[in-house]
């Protein structure tokens, strides 16, 4: 793919992200104004995917709140729009009059002579379905048209549109639009990462601050509770709780493992599930995903982000933006020997992620050396997360 092709794809993704954000904003205000044709009830209808903390609404499945036709899936609308506009244009030798959309999963759409882009999104997955990793070397759009369904339903502003384009399994283009926050993040490989198309990321650039010498101490550490709430040894809940306490504790606490981070952030990115009454002790929390966490790490607002159990649509756009901004993403679990083992770059489908913000050099090390130092130190504070690999998944989501 040449530079002009990639530039065309980037321009298309940016405009698509803006259009999608406009749809979300209009749908939200239609609910405020009480427009029944847009699903203006106080709470959208909820559908359980895998557990009561992992729910979706009709906004995700049919997007009743987003488009006039309640029987049309917005993911398919985006897919058809991309195909009709011929992106990637040079992957087609012959125009397909009407794109063939798989009703069960966003499998690759195929031209008669050449492969057209694949499409992958959260709305292609439902509880009880087997999962396999679909991102390969072919051009692929990875889309989440509404990331933060419960927040959107409650008009809590932490929701966004996430669009990524990958080639050879690498995210080359990323677009994240949080329309209620008026925050728009975008990147294109080799062209930089941008905030609202006017400010290059990270925002503080003259110079880009180095990471603290004793990081993660002195850092803003971002993490989420996740949807795995099993209390026993099989789940991640207590592993995360223990890790959070250790990261926040003073240095001499926890057997000398205290992280003494500057602060911990979850952004309030959870909302009570209306599956249960707000007064019911069983009420749970629901997760937005990694998308905005990665965007804020690229911005430099977060120093470190740590998470497990994500899917490719949760991270593809954010990884594209973060890496283009100069950040680094590795696996969430520390290496067996932090002193000598190589710190690998995270695989897009690895499901376990540790992201470090862009870092400038110090008198002691380069920015990349500091980014590799952080997971070695952070590994002393956090516990290993358990996450089922793709090849073993059957109904997990």
C-alpha positions as CSV (number, residue, x, y, z in Angstrom):
1,X,0.0,0.0,0.0
2,X,1.4,3.4,-1.0
3,X,1.3,6.6,1.0
4,X,-1.6,8.1,-1.0
5,X,-3.8,5.0,-0.5
6,X,-3.2,5.2,3.3
7,X,-3.9,8.9,3.3
8,X,-7.2,8.3,1.5
9,X,-8.1,5.6,4.0
10,X,-7.2,7.9,6.9
11,X,-9.3,10.8,5.4
12,X,-12.3,8.4,5.0
13,X,-11.9,7.1,8.6
14,X,-11.8,10.6,10.0
15,X,-15.0,11.6,8.2
16,X,-16.7,8.4,9.1
17,X,-15.8,9.0,12.8
18,X,-17.3,12.5,12.6
19,X,-20.4,11.2,11.0
20,X,-20.8,8.5,13.5
21,X,-20.3,10.9,16.4
22,X,-23.0,13.1,15.0
23,X,-25.4,10.1,14.9
24,X,-24.6,9.4,18.6
25,X,-25.0,13.0,19.6
26,X,-28.3,13.3,17.8
27,X,-29.6,10.0,19.3
28,X,-28.6,11.2,22.8
29,X,-30.4,14.6,22.3
30,X,-33.4,12.9,20.8
31,X,-33.7,10.9,24.1
32,X,-33.4,14.2,26.1
33,X,-36.1,15.8,24.0
34,X,-38.3,12.7,24.3
35,X,-38.5,11.7,20.6
36,X,-40.1,8.2,20.7
37,X,-39.0,7.4,17.2
38,X,-35.4,7.3,18.5
39,X,-36.0,5.1,21.5
40,X,-36.4,7.9,24.0
41,X,-37.2,5.8,27.0
42,X,-35.1,6.5,30.1
43,X,-33.3,3.2,29.7
44,X,-32.7,1.3,26.5
45,X,-33.6,-2.4,26.4
46,X,-30.7,-4.5,27.7
47,X,-29.5,-7.9,26.6
48,X,-27.1,-9.9,28.6
49,X,-24.0,-11.2,26.6
50,X,-22.0,-13.3,29.0
51,X,-22.9,-12.0,32.5
52,X,-24.9,-9.2,34.1
53,X,-21.8,-7.0,34.0
54,X,-21.4,-7.4,30.2
55,X,-24.5,-6.1,28.6
56,X,-25.5,-4.6,25.3
57,X,-28.5,-2.6,24.2
58,X,-30.4,-2.4,21.0
59,X,-28.1,0.5,20.2
60,X,-25.4,-2.1,19.7
61,X,-27.4,-4.7,17.9
62,X,-29.9,-2.9,15.8
63,X,-29.0,0.7,16.8
64,X,-32.6,1.7,17.3
65,X,-31.3,5.0,18.7
66,X,-29.0,5.8,15.8
67,X,-30.9,5.4,12.6
68,X,-34.5,5.7,11.5
69,X,-34.8,2.1,10.3
70,X,-34.8,-0.1,13.5
71,X,-34.1,-3.2,11.6
72,X,-30.7,-2.1,10.3
73,X,-27.5,-2.8,12.2
74,X,-25.3,0.3,12.2
75,X,-22.2,-1.9,12.0
76,X,-23.6,-3.2,8.7
77,X,-24.4,0.3,7.6
78,X,-20.8,1.4,8.2
79,X,-19.6,-1.8,6.4
80,X,-21.8,-1.1,3.4
81,X,-20.8,2.5,3.3
82,X,-17.1,1.6,3.2
83,X,-17.7,-1.0,0.5
84,X,-19.8,1.3,-1.7
85,X,-17.2,4.0,-1.5
86,X,-14.6,1.5,-2.7
87,X,-12.2,1.6,0.2
88,X,-9.7,0.2,0.0
89,X,-10.1,1.4,-3.6
90,X,-7.2,-0.4,-5.1
91,X,-8.0,-3.7,-3.5
92,X,-11.0,-3.9,-6.0
93,X,-10.7,-4.5,-9.7
94,X,-14.4,-4.8,-10.1
95,X,-17.2,-3.0,-8.3
96,X,-19.6,-5.1,-6.4
97,X,-23.1,-3.7,-6.9
98,X,-24.4,-4.7,-3.5
99,X,-22.0,-5.9,-0.7
100,X,-22.6,-9.3,0.7
101,X,-23.0,-9.0,4.4
102,X,-22.7,-12.1,6.5
103,X,-25.6,-12.3,9.0
104,X,-23.6,-14.1,11.7
105,X,-20.2,-12.5,11.7
106,X,-18.2,-9.8,9.9
107,X,-16.3,-12.2,7.8
108,X,-14.3,-10.9,4.9
109,X,-16.4,-9.4,2.1
110,X,-15.0,-10.8,-1.2
111,X,-14.9,-9.3,-4.6
112,X,-15.1,-11.8,-7.4
113,X,-11.4,-11.3,-8.3
114,X,-9.8,-9.6,-5.3
115,X,-10.3,-9.7,-1.5
116,X,-12.1,-6.6,-0.2
117,X,-11.5,-5.4,3.3
118,X,-12.6,-7.5,6.2
119,X,-14.8,-6.0,8.9
120,X,-14.7,-6.9,12.6
121,X,-16.8,-5.4,15.4
122,X,-18.2,-6.2,18.8
123,X,-21.7,-6.4,17.3
124,X,-20.7,-9.5,15.4
125,X,-20.4,-11.5,18.6
126,X,-23.1,-12.8,20.9
127,X,-23.1,-14.9,24.0
128,X,-22.7,-18.6,23.5
129,X,-20.7,-18.2,20.2
130,X,-17.2,-19.5,19.7
131,X,-14.5,-16.9,19.1
132,X,-11.6,-17.0,16.8
133,X,-9.1,-14.4,16.0
134,X,-10.1,-12.9,12.6
135,X,-7.4,-10.3,12.0
136,X,-4.9,-11.5,9.4
137,X,-2.7,-9.9,6.8
138,X,-5.6,-8.7,4.7
139,X,-6.8,-5.1,4.9
140,X,-9.3,-5.0,7.8
141,X,-11.6,-2.5,9.4
142,X,-12.1,-3.0,13.1
143,X,-15.1,-0.9,14.3
144,X,-17.0,-0.4,17.5
145,X,-19.8,2.1,16.6
146,X,-20.7,2.6,20.3
147,X,-18.2,2.0,22.9
148,X,-19.7,2.6,26.3
149,X,-23.3,1.4,25.8
150,X,-24.4,1.8,29.4
151,X,-22.8,5.2,29.7
152,X,-24.6,6.3,26.5
153,X,-27.9,4.9,27.9
154,X,-27.5,7.0,31.1
155,X,-26.2,10.0,29.1
156,X,-22.9,9.8,31.0
157,X,-20.4,11.3,28.5
158,X,-17.7,8.6,28.5
159,X,-18.8,6.9,25.3
160,X,-17.2,7.0,21.9
161,X,-16.9,5.7,18.4
162,X,-13.8,3.5,17.6
163,X,-12.5,2.9,14.1
164,X,-9.3,1.2,13.1
165,X,-7.7,0.0,9.8
166,X,-5.2,-2.8,9.9
167,X,-2.9,-4.3,7.3
168,X,-0.6,-7.3,8.0
169,X,-2.2,-7.4,11.5
170,X,-0.8,-4.0,12.4
171,X,-3.1,-1.0,13.2
172,X,-2.2,1.7,10.7
173,X,-5.1,4.1,11.2
174,X,-7.1,4.9,14.3
175,X,-10.0,7.2,15.0
176,X,-11.8,7.7,18.3
177,X,-14.6,10.2,18.7
178,X,-16.1,11.0,22.1
179,X,-18.7,13.4,20.9
180,X,-20.2,14.5,24.2
181,X,-16.7,15.4,25.4
182,X,-15.9,17.2,22.1
183,X,-12.7,15.0,22.0
184,X,-11.5,13.6,18.7
185,X,-8.4,11.4,18.4
186,X,-6.9,10.3,15.2
187,X,-3.7,8.9,13.7
188,X,-2.2,7.6,10.5
189,X,1.1,5.6,10.3
190,X,3.8,8.0,9.5
191,X,1.6,11.1,9.8
192,X,1.4,11.5,13.5
193,X,-1.4,11.3,16.1
194,X,-3.7,14.2,16.7
195,X,-6.2,15.6,19.2
196,X,-9.1,17.4,17.6
197,X,-7.0,17.5,14.3
198,X,-5.1,20.6,15.6
199,X,-2.8,19.5,18.4
200,X,-0.3,16.7,17.9
201,X,0.0,14.0,20.6
202,X,1.2,13.9,23.2
203,X,0.0,17.4,24.1
204,X,3.1,18.4,26.1
205,X,5.8,18.2,23.5
206,X,8.4,20.9,24.1
207,X,10.0,18.7,25.4
208,X,8.1,15.5,25.9
209,X,8.5,14.7,29.6
210,X,10.6,11.7,30.6
211,X,9.1,9.0,32.8
212,X,9.9,9.3,36.5
213,X,13.2,7.6,37.5
214,X,11.3,5.4,40.0
215,X,8.2,4.8,37.9
216,X,5.5,3.6,38.5
217,X,6.0,5.8,41.6
218,X,4.9,9.3,40.7
219,X,2.7,8.1,37.7
220,X,-1.0,8.3,37.0
221,X,-2.0,4.6,36.7
222,X,-5.2,3.8,34.8
223,X,-7.0,0.5,35.3
224,X,-10.5,-0.8,35.3
225,X,-12.4,-3.5,37.3
226,X,-13.4,-5.5,34.3
227,X,-16.3,-7.8,33.9
228,X,-14.7,-10.9,35.4
229,X,-16.2,-10.7,38.9
230,X,-15.5,-14.3,40.1
231,X,-14.1,-14.0,43.6
232,X,-12.3,-17.3,43.6
233,X,-8.9,-18.2,42.2
234,X,-10.1,-18.6,38.7
235,X,-11.2,-15.0,38.3
236,X,-9.3,-11.7,38.0
237,X,-11.3,-9.7,40.5
238,X,-9.2,-10.3,43.6
239,X,-6.0,-10.3,41.5
240,X,-6.9,-6.8,40.4
241,X,-8.0,-5.6,43.9
242,X,-4.7,-6.8,45.3
243,X,-2.7,-5.2,42.5
244,X,-4.6,-1.9,42.9
245,X,-3.8,-1.8,46.6
246,X,-0.2,-2.6,46.1
247,X,0.2,0.1,43.3
248,X,-1.4,2.8,45.6
249,X,0.4,1.8,48.8
250,X,3.4,3.7,50.2
251,X,6.8,2.3,49.2
252,X,7.6,0.4,52.4
253,X,4.1,-1.2,52.5
254,X,3.2,-4.6,51.2
255,X,6.6,-6.1,51.9
256,X,8.4,-3.2,50.2
257,X,6.4,-3.6,47.0
258,X,4.2,-0.5,47.4
259,X,4.0,1.4,44.1
260,X,3.2,4.9,45.6
261,X,1.7,5.9,42.3
262,X,0.7,9.6,42.0
263,X,-2.9,8.6,41.4
264,X,-5.2,5.9,40.1
265,X,-7.9,6.6,37.5
266,X,-11.0,4.7,36.3
267,X,-12.7,7.9,35.1
268,X,-16.1,6.8,36.5
269,X,-16.4,4.7,33.4
270,X,-18.9,2.3,34.9
271,X,-22.6,2.7,35.5
272,X,-25.0,0.6,37.6
273,X,-26.7,-2.1,35.6
274,X,-30.4,-1.5,35.4
275,X,-30.9,-5.2,35.2
276,X,-31.2,-4.9,39.0
277,X,-32.7,-2.1,41.0
278,X,-30.4,0.5,42.1
279,X,-31.1,-0.5,45.7
280,X,-30.5,-4.2,45.0
281,X,-27.3,-5.5,46.6
282,X,-26.7,-7.5,43.4
283,X,-26.3,-4.4,41.3
284,X,-23.2,-4.6,39.2
285,X,-21.0,-2.3,37.2
286,X,-20.5,-2.3,33.5
287,X,-17.3,-1.6,31.7
288,X,-16.7,0.8,28.8
289,X,-13.5,-0.7,27.5
290,X,-10.0,0.3,26.7
291,X,-10.6,2.8,24.0
292,X,-10.5,6.1,25.8
293,X,-7.9,4.8,28.3
294,X,-5.5,4.3,25.4
295,X,-6.4,7.7,23.9
296,X,-5.6,9.4,27.2
297,X,-2.4,7.5,27.5
298,X,-1.4,8.8,24.0
299,X,-2.4,12.3,25.2
300,X,0.0,12.0,28.1
301,X,-2.7,12.4,30.7
302,X,-2.2,8.8,31.9
303,X,1.3,7.5,32.4
304,X,0.4,3.8,32.5
305,X,-2.7,1.7,31.6
306,X,-3.1,-1.9,32.6
307,X,-5.9,-4.2,31.6
308,X,-6.8,-7.8,30.6
309,X,-9.7,-9.4,28.8
310,X,-10.0,-6.9,26.0
311,X,-10.9,-7.7,22.4
312,X,-9.4,-6.3,19.2
313,X,-12.2,-3.8,18.7
314,X,-11.4,-2.4,22.3
315,X,-7.8,-1.7,21.5
316,X,-7.1,-1.4,17.8
317,X,-7.8,2.3,17.3
318,X,-6.2,3.2,20.6
319,X,-3.1,1.2,19.9
320,X,-2.8,2.9,16.5
321,X,-3.0,6.3,18.1
322,X,-0.8,5.6,21.1
323,X,2.0,4.0,19.0
324,X,2.0,6.8,16.4
325,X,2.2,9.3,19.3
326,X,5.3,7.5,20.6
327,X,3.8,5.3,23.2
328,X,4.5,1.6,23.8
329,X,2.2,-1.4,24.4
330,X,3.3,-4.7,25.9
331,X,1.6,-7.6,27.7
332,X,-0.2,-6.9,31.0
333,X,1.6,-9.8,32.7
334,X,5.2,-9.1,33.8
335,X,8.0,-11.2,32.3
336,X,9.2,-14.3,34.3
337,X,12.6,-12.6,34.9
338,X,12.1,-8.9,34.8
339,X,15.8,-8.2,35.0
340,X,16.8,-10.0,31.8
341,X,13.8,-11.0,29.7
342,X,12.9,-8.9,26.6
343,X,9.9,-6.7,26.9
344,X,7.8,-7.7,23.8
345,X,5.4,-5.6,21.8
346,X,1.8,-6.6,22.5
347,X,0.0,-8.7,19.9
348,X,-3.2,-7.1,18.8
349,X,-5.2,-10.2,19.8
350,X,-3.2,-10.8,23.0
351,X,-6.1,-9.7,25.3
352,X,-3.6,-8.6,28.0
353,X,-2.1,-5.1,27.7
354,X,0.2,-2.7,29.5
355,X,0.5,0.7,27.8
356,X,3.1,3.4,28.6
357,X,2.7,7.0,27.5
358,X,5.1,8.7,25.0
359,X,8.3,9.5,26.9
360,X,11.2,11.9,26.3
361,X,14.8,11.0,27.0
362,X,16.5,11.8,30.3
363,X,20.1,12.1,31.2
364,X,20.1,8.4,32.0
365,X,18.2,6.7,29.3
366,X,16.2,7.1,26.1
367,X,12.4,7.3,26.1
368,X,12.2,3.7,24.8
369,X,14.5,2.4,27.5
370,X,12.3,4.1,30.1
371,X,9.2,2.6,28.5
372,X,10.8,-0.9,28.8
373,X,11.8,-0.2,32.4
374,X,8.3,0.5,33.5
375,X,6.9,-3.0,33.0
376,X,9.9,-4.5,34.7
377,X,9.2,-2.4,37.8
378,X,5.4,-2.6,37.5
379,X,5.7,-6.4,37.5
380,X,6.7,-6.2,41.1
381,X,3.4,-4.6,42.1
382,X,0.8,-6.4,40.0
383,X,-0.4,-10.0,39.9
384,X,-0.7,-12.1,36.8
385,X,-4.1,-11.8,35.1
386,X,-5.8,-14.9,33.7
387,X,-7.3,-14.5,30.3
388,X,-8.4,-17.3,27.9
389,X,-6.5,-17.2,24.6
390,X,-8.5,-17.1,21.4
391,X,-7.8,-20.8,20.6
392,X,-9.5,-21.9,23.8
393,X,-12.5,-19.5,23.8
394,X,-16.0,-20.9,23.6
395,X,-18.6,-18.4,24.5
396,X,-16.3,-16.0,26.3
397,X,-16.6,-12.3,25.5
